[in-house]
């Protein structure tokens, strides 16, 4: 009897452990050495499905000297390898990654997820792997205040005709997203403390809005477009502030029709 009880308890604990396990990062297999080499930065870049990403840009930046960087690029297998200077006062480095692509007639620079942000000495070298994905943290140690990989939609309600916390916004992908994936419909309700919808996969969307309390359809317009409100609009997430930024946004206005 005791043996049976212990067996049941063990099975329950194993089941609980499997249910609470978070989604793992994709396995990153690489042809470059797994152990760091002096004066060398190496690693691999894959997408969220574990497939190699070619032509990604990897930059090692000195933490001791302004504008001292070394750069490498991934090959067809997603692998990269480049040297950083050693010698007197070689200093320490951090590594970041990005991927540049053309989308909707514009150039997009997309940050890569960094699962290892440790500073390293040029003498020690480093192996750093990255993941190309459209949402989630940029770095493994980012807190809740850090900007995610996805874009930000700022919703600007007409407070004379709408109640912010009653507004529900729907985004439906209009064609492939920036990485060529299909994308999914996003439905988000504003809170009484925020006008933003965070971490939206960068792409082009058909946007609609409604009042969830009354069921009334609301009018939408792209901010600063000077176009009238419409039952739906199409908008594109673009780089924020300057070309080449890895932050993206799309702002909309909402009012009654």
N, C-alpha and C positions, 0 to 999 in steps of 0.2 A: 504493500500500500504506500509506504513511504517512498519507494522507488518510483512509483507512478506519479505521486505528487511532485517529486523533484523534477521529473521529466516534463510535466505540464508547466511547471514554473519556468523551467529553462526555455521551453518553446515560446511562452508568453513574452519573456524578456527579449528573445531574439526577434519576435514579431514587432515589439515596441521599438526596438532599435532600428529595424528596417523602415518603419513608418516615419520616424523622425529624422531620417538621414536626408540631408539637403542634396539638391541636384549637383552632381560632380562637374568639375571643369573637364573639357575634352582632354583625353590623353594626348600628350605632345611627344611624338617620337622624332628624333633628329639624327642626322648623319654626322653632326659635329660632336666633338668630345664632350662627355657629360661633366668632366672635371675642368675647372677653370685653368687657363694657361696664362703665364706671365705676359702682360701687355696685350692681351687678346680679349675681345668681347665677341661672344658667339651665342647662337640659340636658334629658335624657330618660331615662325608665326603661322597659326592656323585659324580657321574660322570657327564658329560655334558648333559646327558639325565635325570638327577635327580635320578638315581638308586644308591642305597647304595654301598659303597666301603668297603669291609672287609679287615682287616690286614694292613691298612695304619698305618704309624708311625707318631705320633705327639710328638714334643719335645718343652718343655718350657725351654728357656735359660735365665739365669740371666744376666741382664745388668750391674750388680755391681761386680760380682765375676766370674773370669775366670773358665771355665769348670764346673760350677754348673748348672746341667740340671736335669729335671724330664721328664720321657717318658711314653707315653700311646699308646695303639693300639685300632683300631676300631673293633667292633664286627660284626656279620653277618648283622646287620641292619645299619652299618656304624657309629654307635655311639661310643663315647669314653668318659672316665672320669678318671682323676687321680689327685693326690694331689701334691701340691708344699709346701715346708717347710715354716712355719710361725715362728714367734718368734723374738728374738732380731736381728736386722739387716737383716730381711728377704729379703728386697730389692724388685726390680722390675723385670719383665720378658717380653720376647717376645715369640711368638709361631710360629713354622714352621711345615710343614707337608711334607711327602714323601711316595712313594709307591714303593716297591721292587718287581720285577717280573723277570721271566726267559724268554728269547727271543733269538731265533737263537743260543742256546747253551751258552748264556752269561747272566750274572746278570745285570739288569738295575735298577738304583735308579732314580725314576722320581719325580720331585718336584710337589707339589700340588699348585694350585692357591690360594692365600691368599687374601680374600676381606677385611680383618681387621688387620692392622699391628700395632695397638695401643699398647703401653707399658702399663702394668698393675701392680698394687701392689699385692703381694702374699696375703695380707689381704683382698683385694677386690675380688680376684679370677677373672675368665674370662670365657666367652662362645665364642668359636671361631670355625666357620664352614669353610670347605675347599671344593674345586672342583678339581677333577681329570680330566684334559684335556691335549691335546697334543700340543696346540698352544696358542698364546696370552701372555699377561702379566703374570709374576710370582706373582706380588703383585699389589694391586689396585693403589698404588701411584708410581709405576715405571714410569720413564720418557723414552723418545725415545732411550736413550743411554744404558738402562738396557738390560740384556740378556733375551730373551723371553723363553718360555717353549720349543719351537721347536728347532730343531738342526740347525746348520750352515753348509752350503756347500761353501767351498772356491774353486773358479775356477781359475786355473792357466793357462792362455792362452800362447801359443807360439807366442810371439810378432813379430817374424820373418815371420810368415805365416798367422797370423790372426789379426783382429782388434777387440779389446775387446767389444766395444759398438755394434758390429754387431752380437755378439754371442747370440744365443738362446739355452737354455738348457731345456730338457724335462725329467721329472722324472715320471715313471710309477710304482706304487707299485707292488712288486713281492711277492705276498702273503699278509696275514694280517699284519697290523702295530703292534707296540709293545703292544697296548692295545686290540688287537684282532679285531679291526675294519677293514673295507675294504680299506679305503683310496681312494684318488682321484688323477688323473693325474695332475701334476704341470708343467706349462710352464712359464719360467722366462727368461727375456732378461737382460743381463748385462748392466750397465751404464758406462759412461766414468770416473766415480769416485769410483766405487766399484767392487770388484771381488767376492763379497759374495752374496749368496742367503740365506736369514734369515728366521727363524721360520718355518722350514720344519718339519712336523710330523715325529717322530722317527720311522724308519722302514727300510726295504730292498727295493731297487729300481733298475729298469732297467733305464739306463741313456743314452741319445743320445744328440747330439748337431748339430746345423747347422748355417750357415751364412745367416742371414735374408735378406741381400742385394743381394747376388748372388744366394741364394737357395742351395748352396753347402753343402752336408753333411760333418761334421767334425769328426775327430777321437778323441776318448775319452780313457783315461786310469786312473786307480785309482792311486792317488799320492803315491809315494814311493813303488809301487808294482813291479817296474822294468819290467812291462809287456808292449808289444808294443801297439800302438794306434789301436783301433778297432771301427767299426761303432756303437757298443753299448757295454756297460759293466754293470755288476751288482755290486752294492755297498751297504754297510750296515753302518748306522750311529752308532758310538760307543762313549763311554764316553771319554771326552776330558781330557787329562793330567794324570788322575789316575782313577783306578777302584773305583766306588762309587760316582764319580762326577755326578752332575745333569745337566752338560753341555755336549752337543753331537755335533759331527762334522763328516763330510765326505768330503775329499778333492779330487779334480780331476784335471787332466791335459787335455788340449785341443790343438789340432793341426790339420793340414790338413792330409788327408789320403794319 
